[in-house]
Amino acid sequence: MSTIRVLLVEDNEVYRSTLELLLPGRGGIEIVGSIGDGGEAAEAAERLDPDVVLMDFRLPHLDGAQATAAVRARAPRAAIVCLTAEATLEEREAVIAAGAVGFVEKGRPTDELVAAIRSANEQGASTA
């Protein structure tokens, strides 16, 4: 199993720290970066070259669709999975249209999040 390089973009420090503890090693996941601001997501993705960007929908400075579009422009190889506690159908459609490969609801079991990351990585690898 190859390592999946993941960039976390989540403004809630407690949730982000929890993901930093739970994800490494599960399903071959390595956290290569962790930031809390949507405005920094594209630069970090370009610099860190992750396979997957796990990005919150509600972020400071850019919303999920804006941050997704910015990451896709600067790191087109990275597959983006959006995390959300609440997003309308229109908001979800906007994020998918901007280039995300899917959504994961916050609060879902860790195994589901790992499966979503693995699936996104496979989708990203097939389009790279």
C-alpha positions as CSV (number, residue, x, y, z in Angstrom):
1,M,0.0,0.0,0.0
2,S,1.5,3.3,-1.0
3,T,1.5,6.4,1.2
4,I,-1.3,8.9,0.6
5,R,0.0,12.5,1.3
6,V,-2.8,14.6,2.9
7,L,-3.0,18.3,3.5
8,L,-5.6,19.2,6.2
9,V,-7.4,22.6,5.8
10,E,-9.6,23.1,8.9
11,D,-10.1,26.2,11.0
12,N,-11.4,24.4,14.1
13,E,-8.1,23.7,15.9
14,V,-9.6,20.9,18.1
15,Y,-11.0,19.1,15.1
16,R,-7.9,19.6,13.1
17,S,-5.7,18.3,15.9
18,T,-8.0,15.3,16.3
19,L,-7.6,14.5,12.6
20,E,-3.8,14.9,12.9
21,L,-3.8,12.2,15.7
22,L,-6.4,9.8,14.1
23,L,-5.4,9.7,10.4
24,P,-1.6,9.0,10.2
25,G,-0.9,5.4,9.4
26,R,-4.5,4.5,8.8
27,G,-4.9,3.4,5.2
28,G,-1.4,4.5,4.5
29,I,-2.2,8.2,5.3
30,E,0.6,10.7,6.0
31,I,-0.3,14.3,7.0
32,V,2.1,16.6,5.1
33,G,0.6,19.8,6.3
34,S,-2.2,21.3,8.5
35,I,-3.5,24.8,8.2
36,G,-6.6,26.7,9.4
37,D,-7.2,29.3,6.7
38,G,-8.8,28.9,3.3
39,G,-6.7,31.8,2.0
40,E,-3.6,29.7,2.6
41,A,-4.9,26.5,1.1
42,A,-3.7,27.0,-2.5
43,E,-0.2,28.1,-1.6
44,A,0.2,25.2,0.9
45,A,-1.1,22.7,-1.7
46,E,1.3,23.9,-4.3
47,R,4.3,23.9,-1.9
48,L,3.5,20.5,-0.2
49,D,2.2,18.6,-3.3
50,P,-0.4,16.5,-1.4
51,D,-2.2,13.6,-3.1
52,V,-5.4,14.7,-1.2
53,V,-6.6,17.9,0.3
54,L,-9.1,17.4,3.1
55,M,-10.7,20.8,3.4
56,D,-13.4,22.2,5.6
57,F,-16.3,23.8,3.7
58,R,-16.6,26.9,6.0
59,L,-13.2,28.6,6.3
60,P,-11.9,32.0,7.0
61,H,-11.1,34.2,3.9
62,L,-12.5,31.7,1.3
63,D,-15.5,29.4,1.3
64,G,-15.3,25.8,0.2
65,A,-15.9,26.5,-3.5
66,Q,-13.5,29.4,-3.7
67,A,-10.8,27.5,-1.8
68,T,-11.4,24.4,-4.0
69,A,-11.0,26.5,-7.2
70,A,-7.8,28.1,-5.9
71,V,-6.3,24.8,-4.9
72,R,-7.2,23.2,-8.3
73,A,-5.5,26.1,-10.1
74,R,-2.2,25.8,-8.2
75,A,-2.1,22.1,-7.4
76,P,-4.2,20.4,-10.1
77,R,-2.9,16.9,-9.3
78,A,-4.4,17.0,-5.7
79,A,-7.8,15.5,-5.2
80,I,-10.0,17.5,-2.9
81,V,-12.5,16.1,-0.3
82,C,-14.7,18.6,1.4
83,L,-15.6,18.3,5.1
84,T,-18.8,19.7,6.2
85,A,-21.1,19.8,9.2
86,E,-23.7,21.7,7.1
87,A,-23.9,22.6,3.5
88,T,-26.9,23.1,1.3
89,L,-27.3,21.2,-2.0
90,E,-26.4,24.4,-3.9
91,E,-23.2,24.8,-1.9
92,R,-22.3,21.2,-2.4
93,E,-22.9,21.5,-6.2
94,A,-20.7,24.6,-6.3
95,V,-17.8,22.8,-4.6
96,I,-18.1,19.8,-6.9
97,A,-18.2,22.2,-9.9
98,A,-15.1,23.9,-8.6
99,G,-13.3,20.6,-8.7
100,A,-13.8,18.6,-5.4
101,V,-14.3,14.9,-5.8
102,G,-16.6,14.5,-2.9
103,F,-17.9,15.4,0.6
104,V,-17.6,13.8,4.0
105,E,-19.9,14.8,6.8
106,K,-18.1,15.8,10.0
107,G,-18.8,13.3,12.8
108,R,-18.8,10.3,10.5
109,P,-16.7,7.4,11.7
110,T,-12.9,7.6,11.1
111,D,-13.1,4.5,8.8
112,E,-15.5,6.4,6.5
113,L,-13.2,9.4,6.3
114,V,-10.2,7.1,5.6
115,A,-12.2,5.4,2.8
116,A,-13.1,8.8,1.3
117,I,-9.4,9.8,1.3
118,R,-8.4,6.6,-0.3
119,S,-11.2,6.9,-2.9
120,A,-10.2,10.5,-3.7
121,N,-6.6,9.4,-4.0
122,E,-7.5,6.7,-6.5
123,Q,-9.6,9.2,-8.5
124,G,-6.8,11.7,-8.5
125,A,-4.3,9.1,-9.6
126,S,-6.5,8.1,-12.5
127,T,-6.8,11.7,-13.8
128,A,-3.2,12.7,-13.2
